[in-house]
Amino acid sequence: MSEKDIVERTRRPNTVSSMQIQMQELGVREGDILLVHSSLSRMGWVCGGPQAVIQALLSAVGAEGTIVMPAQSGDWSDPSEWQNPAVPASWVETIYREMPAFDPALTPTRGMGRIAELFRSWPGSLRSAHPQVSFAAHGRQAAYIVGEHPLTPQFGESSPLGRLYALDAKVLLIGAGYDSCTCMHLAETRLPGMPRKRMGTAVLMNGVREWRWFEDFAYDADDFARIGIPFDKSGHVASGRIGEAECRLFGVRQAADAAERWLRANRNGR
C-alpha cells in the first residue's frame, strides 16, 4: 500500500497523544506489561511513523509498565527449508559456512514490521538471545522477560512467553490478527505428542561463530486464526481502534489457555 493510499483512507492524523488516548480507551493501563503485535500501514497515516507509535505505547504504560515485541529473525535458519524465496541447493553449504552469527544488537528482524524493527534498537530496549525467535522489551520487567531465552524449546515455559504468562501480561494486537499471536505457541509446547523437527542456525559459541543444529517442536500457527473465532466471544477480549487499525486487547494467560484447550480438542483431527 502506497503512502498516498494510506493518507486517503485516514480520517484524521494519528498522533502520539491521540493514539495514547485510544490505547487507554481500549483498556491499556499504567503499569501494564504488553506484548504488542502491530501493522503500521493498517493504522492509517501516523504523524511520526513508528517512532510515534512506540512513544505512545511507552507513555500509555508509564514508568512502571513494560512493552514487549517480537524481534524474530527467521532467516537465521536452515536455508534448505527456505521458501520465500527458496535459494538454489548449491548455495546451502555456503550459507551454513558463511551466515554471520546472530547478534542481538545487529541482526535485523524479518517480517515483524517497521514498529518492531525500530523498537528492538530503541534506547533502553533489551533483546533476548535466541537467534531465530527473540523478543525485545523496554520497561520495568524487561530484564526479567528477555534475560534468558533457551535455544529449545524456544517458546516454552522458560522463554519470554513463559515469563509473560507468569506475569499475567496482556497482548495488544494493532492491525494484526490472531495468526500473529505468538503467545499461542506456548500452548503448543504443552501438547502431548507434539511433533518435533531439526533446526539450525548460526551462533557464537565461546566467541567463535559456528552453525549449530538443535531439535525443537514443529510449531504451526495455521490454527491460530481459527482459535481466535471462539476466543473473541469468550468475554476476555476488548476490541477497538487505534488510528484506522482494528485492535484487540486480552490476557496472555487467557489466550494461551484457550489455545491449549482448542488444540487438544481439535488439532489431531484436523
C-alpha positions, 0 to 999 in steps of 0.5 A, spaced: 500 500 500 502 506 497 503 512 502 498 516 498 493 510 499 494 510 506 493 518 507 486 517 503 483 512 507 485 516 514 480 520 517 484 524 521 492 524 523 494 519 528 498 522 533 502 520 539 497 523 544 491 521 540 493 514 539 495 514 547 488 516 548 485 510 544 490 505 547 487 507 554 480 507 551 481 500 549 483 498 556 491 499 556 493 501 563 499 504 567 503 499 569 501 494 564 506 489 561 504 488 553 506 484 548 504 488 542 503 485 535 502 491 530 501 493 522 503 500 521 500 501 514 493 498 517 493 504 522 492 509 517 497 515 516 501 516 523 504 523 524 511 520 526 511 513 523 513 508 528 517 512 532 510 515 534 507 509 535 512 506 540 512 513 544 505 512 545 505 505 547 511 507 552 507 513 555 500 509 555 504 504 560 508 509 564 514 508 568 512 502 571 509 498 565 513 494 560 512 493 552 514 487 549 515 485 541 517 480 537 524 481 534 524 474 530 529 473 525 527 467 521 532 467 516 537 465 521 535 458 519 536 452 515 536 455 508 534 448 505 527 449 508 527 456 505 521 458 501 520 465 500 524 465 496 527 458 496 535 459 494 538 454 489 541 447 493 548 449 491 548 455 495 546 451 502 553 449 504 555 456 503 550 459 507 551 454 513 559 456 512 558 463 511 551 466 515 554 471 520 552 469 527 546 472 530 547 478 534 542 481 538 544 488 537 545 487 529 541 482 526 535 485 523 528 482 524 524 479 518 517 480 517 515 483 524 514 490 521 517 497 521 514 498 529 518 492 531 524 493 527 525 500 530 523 498 537 528 492 538 534 498 537 530 503 541 534 506 547 533 502 553 530 496 549 533 489 551 533 483 546 533 476 548 538 471 545 535 466 541 537 467 534 531 465 530 525 467 535 527 473 540 523 478 543 525 485 545 522 489 551 523 496 554 520 497 561 520 495 568 520 487 567 524 487 561 530 484 564 526 479 567 522 477 560 528 477 555 534 475 560 534 468 558 531 465 552 533 457 551 535 455 544 529 449 545 524 449 546 524 456 544 517 458 546 516 454 552 515 455 559 522 458 560 522 463 554 519 470 554 512 467 553 513 463 559 515 469 563 509 473 560 504 468 562 507 468 569 506 475 569 499 475 567 501 480 561 496 482 556 497 482 548 495 488 544 494 486 537 494 493 532 492 491 525 494 484 526 490 478 527 490 472 531 495 468 526 500 473 529 499 471 536 505 468 538 503 467 545 499 461 542 505 457 541 506 456 548 500 452 548 503 448 543 509 446 547 504 443 552 501 438 547 502 431 548 505 428 542 507 434 539 511 433 533 518 435 533 523 437 527 531 439 526 533 446 526 539 450 525 542 456 525 548 460 526 551 462 533 557 464 537 559 459 541 565 461 546 566 467 541 567 463 535 561 463 530 559 456 528 552 453 525 549 449 530 543 444 529 538 443 535 531 439 535 525 443 537 517 442 536 514 443 529 510 449 531 504 451 526 500 457 527 495 455 521 490 454 527 491 460 530 486 464 526 481 459 527 482 459 535 481 466 535 473 465 532 471 462 539 476 466 543 473 473 541 466 471 544 469 468 550 468 475 554 476 476 555 477 480 549 476 488 548 476 490 541 477 497 538 481 502 534 487 505 534 488 510 528 484 506 522 487 499 525 482 494 528 485 492 535 484 487 540 486 487 547 486 480 552 490 476 557 496 472 555 494 467 560 487 467 557 489 466 550 494 461 551 489 457 555 484 457 550 489 455 545 491 449 549 484 447 550 482 448 542 488 444 540 487 438 544 480 438 542 481 439 535 488 439 532 489 431 531 483 431 527 484 436 523 
